[in-house]
Amino acid sequence: MSSLNKFILAVITTNPKKVPSGAAVFHCDDTKEMEQITANLEAILDGIAHSLTDEMYVIVKH
């Protein structure tokens, strides 16, 4: 059985200009929406959310 380890599952941002390519990206209108989407995706994807900047979160699988 294979599994994903240390993998970026999603990027959530209010600034799409700073998003890396190759990941699922969720663009949000403001910080409140970004935090809500991040919390929901963290639970759905069974990952851990990390804030990289005030404008960007990543959800990773450890």
C-alpha positions in Angstrom: 0.0 0.0 0.0 1.5 3.4 -1.0 0.7 6.7 0.7 1.6 10.3 0.3 3.9 11.8 2.8 5.1 15.4 3.1 3.0 16.5 0.1 1.2 19.8 -0.5 -2.5 19.1 -0.9 -3.8 22.6 -1.4 -2.9 26.3 -1.4 -5.3 28.9 -0.1 -4.6 32.5 -0.8 -6.0 36.0 -1.1 -3.1 36.9 -3.5 -3.0 34.6 -6.6 0.1 36.3 -7.9 2.2 34.5 -5.3 1.0 30.9 -5.7 3.3 28.2 -6.9 2.2 26.1 -9.9 1.4 22.4 -9.6 -0.9 22.5 -6.6 -4.7 22.8 -6.1 -5.2 26.5 -5.5 -8.2 28.2 -3.8 -8.5 32.0 -4.4 -10.3 33.9 -1.6 -11.7 37.4 -1.5 -10.5 38.2 2.0 -8.8 36.8 5.1 -12.1 35.6 6.7 -13.0 33.5 3.7 -9.4 32.2 3.4 -9.5 31.0 7.1 -12.9 29.3 6.6 -11.8 27.5 3.4 -8.6 26.5 5.1 -10.3 25.0 8.1 -12.8 23.1 5.9 -10.1 21.7 3.6 -7.9 20.8 6.5 -10.7 18.5 7.8 -11.8 17.2 4.4 -8.3 16.4 3.2 -7.1 15.1 6.6 -4.1 17.3 6.4 -2.4 20.0 8.5 -2.8 23.7 7.6 0.3 26.0 7.9 0.3 29.8 7.4 3.1 30.8 5.2 2.2 34.5 5.1 -0.8 36.7 5.9 -2.0 36.0 2.4 -1.4 32.2 2.1 -1.9 28.9 3.8 -0.8 25.5 2.6 -2.4 22.2 3.6 0.2 19.4 3.8 0.1 15.7 4.5 2.9 14.8 7.0 
